[in-house]
């Protein structure tokens, strides 16, 4: 008898990890790239990856993960490790604003200089992703540029990202035809962003259907839930959205507690003083372990349904997802547009009120 589909459980495969350098000669930039991949060596030995071990024979679906503003390629490694344990190759780069000196802020820059620098930083994001896909998939043998014998499937490519990276994942399908699925974690680009938040917009000029999963935090301070609902209403179908209760923005990165409290303790300008002032202590929010379970499990379910076209993954998403989370102690919301999450079924998903699976009072 086959085992029930469970995207929340760690996968059976050992996970390898490697760092490569991808040289973009056209722009004169050298990008460090972190890779997580299914390793050849037996069953999974533990929760962490093993460095620079040979890869399991492929080809494997590829997911490119895009980090947040102020982040780096390993900011959300828990996602990459989980996906790799289930047979995916995950590639995360340090984006241009990390590696290009001209995009770094400097003391004494004028408002006009800052605006130009931020504009250039935003304009570099999608080209970064397209360059990385070219680097990994180019040539007669996709994956040949990657050490360790990693074989990639160019027909099964997904994008995932958090915050600025979530915006990047949603912006790329307009110009990048290789993208077949998107996972957007608390994506930026909402209408009427708060003062000091990056001025990001999305046109959604897609020429094909790209399944989208949007994951949100109920008490997200920089990306308020109402704004994210409005943005989600504009996302082309097919799409789903789930909300992690009692969570803030930093619940989508590694070491949630440390990162959340670090932001609360930072000194901000008058323009952005609202950020730490509006954040609750991490002890009043959901447990980091619940955030990791929520994010990695739903991301895997979505990618399994969209890239691998697994019927059991589609059935899971169409079923009682919030009930499955509640059974694991995780409080989540799904829209009234369907028990599986907010989705396109003839109603306006941006106006769904949501239902609660469980609630920590």
C-alpha positions in Angstrom: 0.0 0.0 0.0 1.4 3.4 -1.0 2.1 6.0 1.6 -0.1 9.0 1.8 1.2 12.2 0.2 2.9 14.3 2.9 4.8 17.4 1.6 5.5 18.5 5.2 7.8 15.5 6.0 11.5 15.7 5.2 12.2 13.8 2.0 14.0 10.5 1.8 17.0 11.7 -0.2 20.4 12.8 1.1 21.0 16.5 0.3 24.2 17.9 -1.1 25.2 21.6 -1.1 27.8 23.4 -3.2 28.8 27.0 -3.9 29.7 28.0 -7.5 30.7 31.3 -9.1 28.7 32.4 -12.1 30.5 35.1 -14.2 28.3 37.5 -16.1 30.8 38.9 -18.5 28.2 41.2 -20.2 27.6 43.1 -17.0 31.0 42.5 -15.4 29.5 40.8 -12.3 30.5 37.6 -10.5 27.6 35.9 -8.7 28.1 33.4 -5.9 25.4 30.8 -6.2 24.4 28.3 -3.6 23.1 24.9 -4.8 21.1 22.3 -2.9 20.5 19.0 -4.7 19.7 15.4 -4.2 22.9 13.6 -3.4 23.9 10.1 -4.6 24.8 8.8 -1.2 22.1 6.6 0.3 19.3 7.7 2.5 19.3 11.1 4.1 21.8 11.0 7.0 20.4 14.0 8.9 18.7 17.4 8.6 21.6 19.3 7.1 23.3 19.0 3.7 26.7 17.5 2.9 29.1 19.7 1.1 30.3 19.0 -2.4 29.1 15.4 -2.7 28.2 13.8 -6.1 24.6 14.3 -7.2 21.9 11.7 -7.6 21.3 10.8 -11.3 18.7 13.1 -12.9 17.4 15.0 -14.7 16.0 17.0 -11.8 13.5 19.9 -11.8 15.1 23.2 -11.1 13.9 25.9 -8.7 15.7 29.3 -8.5 15.2 31.1 -5.2 15.4 34.9 -5.0 16.3 36.5 -1.7 14.9 39.6 0.0 16.4 43.1 0.0 19.2 43.1 2.6 19.4 39.3 2.3 21.7 36.8 0.6 21.7 33.5 -1.1 21.4 31.5 2.1 18.7 33.6 3.8 16.0 30.9 3.4 18.1 27.8 3.1 15.4 25.7 4.9 13.3 25.9 1.7 16.2 24.7 -0.5 17.2 21.8 1.8 13.6 20.6 2.0 13.0 20.7 -1.8 16.3 19.0 -2.5 15.4 16.1 -0.1 12.4 15.5 -2.4 14.4 15.5 -5.6 14.7 19.2 -6.7 17.8 21.2 -7.4 17.5 24.6 -5.9 19.8 27.5 -6.9 20.0 30.8 -5.0 22.3 33.6 -6.0 23.5 36.7 -4.3 21.7 39.3 -6.4 23.3 42.3 -8.1 22.8 44.7 -5.2 25.0 42.3 -3.1 27.8 41.9 -5.6 27.9 45.2 -7.6 29.7 48.0 -5.7 27.9 50.7 -7.7 24.6 49.4 -6.2 25.7 49.7 -2.6 24.4 52.7 -0.6 27.0 55.3 0.4 27.2 58.0 3.0 26.2 61.4 1.8 24.4 60.3 -1.4 21.7 62.7 -2.5 18.0 61.8 -2.8 18.4 61.8 -6.6 21.4 59.5 -6.4 19.6 57.2 -4.0 16.6 57.0 -6.3 18.8 56.2 -9.3 20.6 53.5 -7.4 17.4 51.9 -6.2 16.0 52.0 -9.8 19.1 50.3 -11.0 18.9 47.7 -8.3 15.3 46.9 -9.2 16.0 46.8 -12.9 18.8 44.2 -12.3 16.6 41.6 -10.5 14.9 39.9 -13.5 18.1 40.0 -15.6 19.9 38.3 -12.7 17.4 35.4 -12.7 17.6 35.1 -16.5 21.4 35.1 -16.4 21.4 32.3 -13.8 19.0 30.2 -15.9 21.2 30.7 -18.9 24.2 29.7 -16.9 22.6 26.6 -15.5 20.6 25.4 -18.5 22.7 26.6 -21.4 24.5 24.3 -23.7 23.7 20.8 -24.9 23.7 19.2 -21.4 21.7 21.3 -18.9 23.7 21.4 -15.7 27.1 21.0 -17.4 28.2 24.3 -15.8 27.5 22.8 -12.4 30.1 20.6 -10.6 29.1 17.2 -9.1 27.3 15.8 -12.1 24.0 17.6 -11.4 21.6 17.0 -14.3 18.7 19.5 -14.8 15.4 19.3 -16.6 15.0 22.5 -18.6 11.2 21.7 -19.1 10.6 21.8 -15.3 11.7 25.2 -14.0 10.2 27.1 -11.1 10.9 30.4 -9.3 10.5 31.1 -5.6 11.4 34.1 -3.6 10.7 36.1 -0.5 9.7 39.8 -0.2 11.8 41.6 -2.9 12.6 38.1 -4.1 8.8 37.3 -4.2 8.4 40.3 -6.4 11.2 39.0 -8.6 9.6 35.7 -9.0 6.3 37.3 -10.0 8.0 39.8 -12.4 10.1 37.2 -14.3 7.4 35.2 -16.2 6.7 38.3 -18.3 10.0 38.0 -20.1 11.2 34.5 -19.1 9.4 31.7 -20.9 11.2 28.9 -19.1 9.4 29.6 -15.9 6.6 27.0 -15.3 5.6 27.7 -11.7 6.0 30.5 -9.0 6.1 30.4 -5.2 5.9 34.0 -3.8 6.6 34.4 -0.1 5.2 37.7 1.3 6.0 39.3 -2.1 6.6 43.0 -2.4 4.9 45.1 -5.0 1.6 45.8 -3.2 -0.4 48.9 -4.1 0.3 51.9 -1.9 3.5 50.6 -0.2 4.4 52.0 3.2 7.0 54.9 3.4 10.5 53.7 2.6 9.4 50.4 1.1 10.9 49.7 -2.4 8.6 51.3 -5.1 7.9 48.0 -7.0 5.1 47.5 -9.6 3.9 44.4 -11.4 2.2 44.4 -14.9 1.5 40.7 -15.1 1.8 40.8 -18.9 2.1 37.0 -19.1 1.4 35.2 -22.3 0.7 31.8 -20.8 -0.6 30.2 -17.6 2.0 30.0 -14.8 0.6 28.4 -11.6 1.3 30.7 -8.6 1.3 30.0 -4.9 1.3 33.0 -2.6 2.1 32.6 1.1 1.5 35.5 3.5 2.0 36.4 7.1 -1.1 37.5 9.0 0.7 40.4 10.9 3.2 41.3 8.2 4.4 44.8 9.1 6.1 46.0 5.9 3.7 44.0 3.5 0.3 44.4 5.1 -2.1 41.6 4.4 -4.8 43.8 2.9 -2.3 45.1 0.3 -1.2 41.6 -0.4 -4.8 40.5 -0.9 -5.2 43.3 -3.4 -2.0 42.3 -5.3 -3.1 38.6 -5.3 -6.3 39.6 -6.9 -4.3 40.8 -9.9 -2.2 37.7 -10.3 -3.1 35.7 -13.4 -4.8 32.3 -12.8 -4.2 29.6 -11.8 -3.3 30.7 -8.3 -3.6 29.9 -4.6 -3.0 31.8 -1.4 -2.5 30.7 2.2 -1.9 32.9 5.3 0.2 31.9 8.3 -1.5 33.1 11.5 0.3 35.2 14.1 3.3 35.6 11.8 5.3 38.6 10.6 7.6 39.3 7.6 10.7 37.6 9.0 8.9 34.2 9.4 10.1 33.3 5.9 13.8 33.3 6.6 16.2 31.1 8.5 16.6 31.8 12.3 13.2 33.7 12.5 13.6 34.8 16.2 17.1 36.3 15.8 16.2 38.0 12.5 12.9 39.4 13.8 14.3 40.8 17.0 17.3 42.3 15.1 14.9 44.3 12.9 13.0 45.4 16.0 16.3 46.6 17.6 17.5 48.5 14.6 17.6 52.3 14.3 15.6 53.5 11.3 15.1 56.9 9.8 12.0 59.0 10.5 10.6 57.7 7.2 10.7 54.1 8.3 10.4 54.3 12.1 7.0 52.7 11.8 8.7 49.4 11.0 10.2 48.4 14.4 7.4 50.3 16.2 4.7 48.1 14.6 6.4 44.7 15.2 5.3 42.6 18.1 7.9 40.7 20.1 8.7 37.4 18.5 7.5 35.6 21.7 3.9 36.8 20.9 4.0 35.3 17.4 3.8 31.8 16.0 6.7 29.4 16.6 9.5 29.5 14.0 9.1 25.7 13.5 5.5 26.3 12.4 6.6 28.8 9.9 9.2 26.4 8.4 6.6 23.6 8.2 4.0 25.9 6.6 6.4 27.3 4.0 8.4 24.3 2.9 5.4 21.9 2.8 3.1 24.2 0.8 5.9 25.2 -1.5 6.7 21.5 -2.2 3.0 20.6 -2.8 2.6 23.4 -5.3 5.8 22.6 -7.2 5.0 18.9 -7.2 1.6 19.7 -8.7 2.8 22.3 -11.2 6.2 20.9 -12.3 5.9 17.2 -11.7 2.1 17.1 -12.3 1.7 14.6 -9.4 -2.1 13.9 -9.0 -1.6 13.3 -5.3 -0.1 16.8 -4.9 -3.0 18.3 -6.8 -5.4 16.4 -4.6 -3.6 17.6 -1.5 -4.0 21.2 -2.6 -7.6 20.7 -3.5 -8.3 19.2 -0.1 -8.4 20.5 3.4 -4.9 22.1 3.5 -5.6 24.2 6.6 -6.9 21.1 8.4 -3.7 19.3 7.5 -1.7 22.2 9.0 -3.9 22.3 12.1 -3.3 18.6 12.7 0.4 19.6 12.9 -0.3 22.5 15.3 0.0 25.2 12.6 -2.7 27.9 12.5 -3.4 29.0 8.9 -6.0 30.8 6.9 -7.4 29.8 3.5 -9.9 31.8 1.4 -13.6 31.2 1.2 -13.0 30.7 -2.6 -12.3 27.1 -1.9 -11.1 24.9 0.9 -7.7 24.5 -0.8 -6.9 28.2 -0.7 -7.8 31.3 -2.5 -8.0 30.4 -6.1 -9.7 31.4 -9.4 -13.1 29.8 -9.5 -15.3 32.6 -10.7 -15.1 34.7 -7.5 -12.7 37.6 -6.8 -9.9 36.0 -4.7 -8.7 39.5 -3.6 -12.0 39.9 -1.7 -12.0 36.5 0.1 -12.5 36.9 3.8 -10.7 33.7 4.8 -11.5 31.0 7.3 -9.5 29.9 10.3 -8.3 26.4 10.8 -7.1 27.0 14.3 -6.2 30.0 16.4 -3.8 30.7 19.2 -5.5 33.3 21.4 
